[in-house]
Amino acid sequence: MATQDDQELEAGFEDDEIIILEDEDGNEHEFIIADTFDVESRMYAVLVAADGSSEEGFIFRVEEKEEDGESFVDFAEIDNDEEWAQVEKVYNALVAQEDEEDAE
């Protein structure tokens, strides 16, 4: 269930908004938010390559942060195996549900 904060975060995402993330080598990559979902009161986003070079999505934890008095949204890697297992389970269930609805 989405909290009010989560709904405000989701409302802040615009269709086809480009998200730029930097990899460990300092290279910038452009992504589009394909989907968002909640797991245990945390929001996660599925990001896909903006240039269409890959159909594979990447799941990141969405975190609201503040720096110099300004709030912004950050996309954090999931590096905890237990957290990843929970997120993967919920995401796979959502995909299966969407597949069932599409088949009807």
FENWO-V617738 format. One record per backbone hydrogen bond with DSSP energy under -1.0 kcal/mol. NH is the residue of the N-H (numbers start at 1). CO is the residue of the C=O. E is the energy in kcal/mol with one decimal. If there is no record, write none. Layout:
BEGIN
nh: <NH:NH>
co: <CO:CO>
e: <E:E>
END
This chain:
BEGIN
nh: <7:8:9:10:11:12:13:17:19:21:23:26:29:31:32:34:35:37:39:42:44:45:46:47:48:50:52:58:60:61:62:63:65:67:70:72:74:76:84:85:86:87:88:89:90:91:92:93:94:95:96:97:98:99:100:101:102:103>
co: <3:4:5:6:7:8:10:14:31:29:27:23:21:19:48:46:46:44:42:39:37:60:35:58:32:30:49:47:45:76:43:74:72:70:67:65:63:61:80:81:82:83:84:85:86:87:88:89:90:91:92:93:94:95:96:97:98:99>
e: <-2.5:-2.4:-2.4:-3.0:-2.4:-1.0:-1.5:-2.1:-3.3:-2.6:-2.7:-2.1:-2.8:-2.9:-2.6:-3.2:-1.2:-2.2:-2.5:-1.5:-2.9:-2.7:-3.1:-3.4:-2.5:-2.4:-1.3:-2.7:-2.4:-2.7:-2.9:-2.9:-3.3:-2.6:-1.9:-2.8:-3.3:-3.0:-2.8:-2.3:-1.9:-2.6:-3.0:-2.0:-2.2:-2.8:-2.7:-1.8:-2.2:-2.5:-2.3:-2.3:-2.5:-2.4:-2.2:-2.3:-2.4:-1.6>
END
